[in-house]
Amino acid sequence: VKLLQSTTNSSQNFRGTKKKWILKEDVALISCMVDLHNVGTFNANTGFKAGYLLESERMMEIFLPHTMLKAKPNLKSRIRTLKNDWAIIHDMLRGKDNSGFGSDEHRQMVIAEDAVCDSYIGSHKEAGQFKTRSFPYYE
């Protein structure tokens, strides 16, 4: 029983530790993903084939030696976060019946009148973070 309990506690502690990504890491990861796509070796109909995460890990080590970013959980989690954030921004800017939104290229932010933004956030809670936060990776 003690062994099981200590395993549970250590996994709970691990979940509480979240990697904080910095700009140069994001830029390197996105560059790796674009390179993987352009080379085509790991392309599939709806994304990438199995093995792309390990290849991304290898590429990240070349771009940023000694960062110790692992395919799982680091790269997989960050790619999922970036895809989700991109989808939120995309829906705000190009979604069906979402007029009133624009983009500020200089600040790399979605902009809208407060009433438009507040109404949208009322039914799309996940978009609230982008009222004051930039997303430089949209384009």
C-alpha positions as CSV (number, residue, x, y, z in Angstrom):
1,V,0.0,0.0,0.0
2,K,2.8,2.4,0.8
3,L,4.5,1.8,-2.6
4,L,1.2,2.6,-4.4
5,Q,0.7,5.7,-2.3
6,S,4.2,7.1,-2.9
7,T,3.8,6.4,-6.7
8,T,0.5,8.4,-6.7
9,N,2.1,11.3,-4.8
10,S,5.1,11.5,-7.1
11,S,2.9,11.5,-10.2
12,Q,0.7,14.2,-8.7
13,N,3.9,16.2,-8.0
14,F,5.0,15.7,-11.6
15,R,1.7,16.9,-13.0
16,G,2.1,20.1,-11.0
17,T,5.4,21.0,-12.8
18,K,4.7,22.7,-16.1
19,K,7.3,23.7,-18.5
20,K,7.3,27.4,-19.3
21,W,8.1,27.8,-23.0
22,I,10.1,30.8,-24.2
23,L,10.0,32.5,-27.5
24,K,13.1,31.0,-29.0
25,E,11.9,27.5,-28.1
26,D,8.5,28.2,-29.8
27,V,10.2,29.6,-32.9
28,A,12.5,26.5,-33.1
29,L,9.6,24.1,-32.7
30,I,7.6,25.8,-35.3
31,S,10.6,25.9,-37.7
32,C,11.1,22.1,-37.1
33,M,7.4,21.4,-37.8
34,V,7.5,23.5,-41.0
35,D,10.8,21.7,-42.1
36,L,9.2,18.3,-41.4
37,H,6.2,19.3,-43.5
38,N,8.3,20.6,-46.4
39,V,10.5,17.5,-46.5
40,G,7.4,15.4,-46.6
41,T,8.8,12.2,-45.0
42,F,6.4,12.3,-42.1
43,N,3.4,13.9,-43.9
44,A,0.0,12.1,-43.6
45,N,-3.4,13.1,-44.9
46,T,-4.4,14.9,-41.7
47,G,-1.1,15.8,-40.1
48,F,2.1,13.8,-39.4
49,K,2.9,10.1,-39.4
50,A,4.1,8.2,-36.4
51,G,7.7,9.0,-35.5
52,Y,7.5,12.8,-36.2
53,L,7.8,13.6,-32.5
54,L,11.1,11.8,-32.2
55,E,12.4,13.4,-35.3
56,S,11.2,16.8,-33.9
57,E,13.1,16.1,-30.7
58,R,16.3,15.3,-32.7
59,M,15.8,18.5,-34.7
60,M,15.2,20.6,-31.6
61,E,18.5,19.3,-30.1
62,I,20.3,20.6,-33.2
63,F,18.5,24.0,-33.1
64,L,18.8,24.4,-29.3
65,P,21.4,22.1,-27.8
66,H,21.1,21.3,-24.1
67,T,17.4,22.4,-23.8
68,M,16.5,18.8,-22.9
69,L,13.1,19.0,-24.6
70,K,11.6,15.5,-25.0
71,A,9.1,14.4,-27.6
72,K,6.8,13.3,-24.8
73,P,5.7,15.2,-22.8
74,N,7.3,18.5,-23.9
75,L,6.9,18.7,-27.7
76,K,3.6,16.8,-27.9
77,S,2.0,19.0,-25.3
78,R,3.3,22.3,-26.8
79,I,2.2,21.3,-30.3
80,R,-1.3,20.5,-29.0
81,T,-1.4,23.9,-27.1
82,L,-0.2,25.8,-30.2
83,K,-2.8,24.0,-32.4
84,N,-5.6,24.8,-30.0
85,D,-4.5,28.5,-29.7
86,W,-4.3,28.8,-33.5
87,A,-7.8,27.3,-33.9
88,I,-9.2,29.8,-31.4
89,I,-7.6,32.7,-33.3
90,H,-8.6,31.3,-36.6
91,D,-12.3,31.0,-35.5
92,M,-12.2,34.6,-34.2
93,L,-10.8,36.0,-37.5
94,R,-12.3,33.7,-40.1
95,G,-15.1,31.8,-38.4
96,K,-18.6,31.6,-39.7
97,D,-20.7,34.7,-38.6
98,N,-17.8,36.2,-36.7
99,S,-17.7,39.7,-38.1
100,G,-16.2,42.6,-36.2
101,F,-12.8,41.0,-35.5
102,G,-9.6,42.1,-37.1
103,S,-5.9,41.7,-36.5
104,D,-3.3,44.2,-35.4
105,E,-0.2,43.0,-37.4
106,H,2.2,45.1,-35.3
107,R,1.0,43.8,-31.9
108,Q,0.1,40.4,-33.4
109,M,-3.2,40.5,-31.6
110,V,-6.9,40.0,-32.5
111,I,-8.8,43.3,-32.1
112,A,-12.4,44.1,-31.9
113,E,-14.8,46.6,-30.2
114,D,-15.3,45.7,-26.5
115,A,-19.0,44.8,-27.1
116,V,-18.1,42.4,-29.9
117,C,-15.3,40.8,-28.0
118,D,-17.2,40.5,-24.8
119,S,-20.2,38.9,-26.6
120,Y,-17.9,36.4,-28.3
121,I,-16.1,35.5,-25.1
122,G,-19.4,35.0,-23.4
123,S,-20.1,32.0,-25.6
124,H,-16.4,31.1,-26.3
125,K,-14.7,31.2,-22.9
126,E,-11.4,29.9,-24.3
127,A,-11.0,33.0,-26.4
128,G,-10.9,35.3,-23.4
129,Q,-7.1,34.9,-23.1
130,F,-6.6,36.6,-26.4
131,K,-8.3,39.8,-25.4
132,T,-5.0,41.0,-24.1
133,R,-2.5,38.4,-25.3
134,S,-0.7,38.3,-28.6
135,F,-0.3,35.2,-30.7
136,P,2.7,35.7,-33.0
137,Y,2.4,32.3,-34.7
138,Y,-0.9,32.7,-36.5
139,E,0.4,33.5,-40.0
